[in-house]
């Protein structure tokens, strides 16, 4: 399925840290949580920041693949979370909810867990309980782990 992306949104390490900490502030009022499930790979860094800020030590992962490079692919649950029960008292953290396909799979696994993301797009937004920043559906977010410092051409030289 071809997605049309017309906007780019580069995120620095500092911005991701700041926004993940803002997510933790929002979650502070909702917790405490028994534990946290980080959605790999993108949710690992925000989950680590949230876990630190909320002093959550019990951490699991749900390994779900929905992209091949920058192209959407079939959803593949590589490793479900191993928490027992319906997720009540647990926090799920991911970097982004896009179309909501990953979120739907997580909701089946842990229907009572609190689902939080740093960024949300309109198609997936109804599936998360807490998020910090909404971006348009046609925006591609470039996370810091996707970027490398490179020389740039001066504006006058373009």
C-alpha positions in Angstrom: 0.0 0.0 0.0 1.5 3.3 -1.1 1.3 6.1 1.5 1.7 9.7 0.4 4.1 11.6 2.6 4.5 15.2 1.8 6.0 16.6 5.0 9.0 15.6 7.1 9.5 16.1 10.8 13.1 15.5 12.0 13.4 14.9 15.7 16.7 15.4 17.6 17.8 13.4 20.6 17.2 16.4 22.8 13.7 16.9 21.5 12.8 13.2 21.9 14.1 13.2 25.4 12.2 16.4 26.3 9.0 15.1 24.7 9.3 11.7 26.3 9.8 13.4 29.7 6.6 15.4 29.0 4.8 12.1 28.4 6.1 10.8 31.7 4.6 14.0 33.4 1.2 13.2 31.9 1.4 9.6 33.0 2.4 10.4 36.5 -1.2 11.5 37.3 -2.5 8.2 35.8 -0.2 5.7 37.5 1.3 4.1 39.4 1.9 1.2 37.0 2.8 -2.3 37.8 5.2 -2.4 34.9 5.9 -1.2 31.4 5.9 -2.8 28.0 8.2 -1.2 25.4 7.2 -1.6 21.8 10.3 -2.4 19.8 12.2 -1.0 18.2 10.9 2.6 18.1 9.4 2.6 21.6 12.6 1.5 23.4 14.1 4.9 23.9 10.9 6.7 25.0 10.1 3.7 27.2 13.5 3.9 28.9 13.0 7.6 29.6 9.4 7.1 30.9 10.6 4.2 33.1 13.4 6.2 34.6 11.1 9.2 35.3 8.3 7.1 36.8 10.8 4.7 38.5 9.3 1.7 36.8 11.7 -1.3 37.1 9.6 -4.1 35.7 10.0 -3.9 31.9 9.0 -6.2 29.1 8.9 -5.8 25.3 6.5 -6.5 22.6 8.4 -7.0 19.3 6.2 -6.0 16.3 7.4 -5.2 12.8 5.2 -3.1 10.5 7.8 -1.4 8.3 10.5 -2.6 6.0 12.8 0.5 5.8 10.4 3.4 5.2 7.8 1.2 3.5 4.8 -0.2 5.4 4.7 -4.0 5.3 2.5 -6.7 6.8 2.2 -6.6 10.6 4.5 -9.3 12.1 4.3 -10.0 15.8 7.8 -11.3 16.4 7.4 -11.6 20.2 4.3 -10.8 22.2 4.6 -9.4 25.7 4.8 -12.2 28.3 2.8 -10.4 31.0 0.0 -12.5 32.3 -3.6 -11.3 32.2 -5.3 -8.5 30.3 -2.7 -5.8 31.0 -4.5 -4.1 33.8 -2.1 -1.9 35.7 0.5 -2.0 32.9 1.8 0.8 30.7 2.6 0.3 27.0 5.0 2.8 25.5 5.7 3.4 21.8 7.3 6.2 19.8 4.4 6.7 17.4 0.9 5.6 16.5 0.5 5.9 12.8 -2.3 3.9 11.1 -3.0 2.1 14.3 -2.3 -1.4 13.1 0.4 -2.0 15.8 -1.9 -0.5 18.4 -4.7 -2.8 17.4 -2.5 -5.8 17.9 -1.4 -4.6 21.3 -5.0 -4.0 22.3 -5.8 -7.6 21.6 -2.8 -8.7 23.7 -3.4 -6.3 26.6 -6.8 -4.8 26.3 -6.8 -3.2 29.8 -3.2 -1.7 29.6 -2.7 2.1 29.3 -1.2 2.8 25.9 1.0 5.9 25.5 3.0 7.3 22.6 5.1 10.3 22.1 3.6 11.1 18.7 0.2 10.4 17.2 -1.2 10.6 13.7 -5.0 11.0 13.2 -5.6 7.5 12.0 -4.2 5.9 15.1 -4.9 8.5 17.7 -8.2 7.0 18.9 -6.3 3.8 19.9 -3.9 5.5 22.4 -4.8 6.7 25.8 -2.1 9.3 26.2 0.2 11.1 23.7 2.1 14.4 23.6 2.4 15.6 20.0 0.0 15.1 17.1 1.3 15.3 13.5 -0.6 15.1 10.3 -1.1 11.7 8.6 1.1 12.7 5.6 4.1 13.6 7.8 7.1 11.3 8.0 8.9 11.5 11.4 12.6 11.1 11.2 13.7 9.8 14.6 17.3 10.5 15.8 18.3 6.9 15.2 17.3 7.3 11.6 19.6 10.3 11.0 23.3 10.8 10.6 25.0 14.2 10.7 25.9 15.2 7.1 27.2 18.4 5.6 24.5 20.6 4.0 24.6 22.8 1.0 24.2 26.6 1.8 20.8 27.9 0.7 22.4 30.2 -1.9 24.1 27.1 -3.5 20.9 25.2 -4.0 
